[in-house]
């Protein structure tokens, strides 16, 4: 399965719902979607089935820059938390 991105609005926030595999090869596409939807963006990660290290680093940076991460599974949240700790230590 490839990455699917669906966009919906919730008040002033644009929700990008991600489904499938989030890998490094899709990060430019996701970055473009985030930039195109303005400053109030949230990523709904409920249906992400597989993720790689580059994507975790990207999500950690997004969150640090104000992008909301919603419905993030426990294993992805734990990985992002560890990555943010590493980024802050650098």
Secondary structure, 3 states (H helix, E strand, C coil): CCCEEEEEEECCEEEEEEEEEECHHHHHHHHHHHHHCCCCEEEEEEEEEEECHHHHHHHHHHHHCCCEEECCCHHHHHHHHHHHHHHHHC
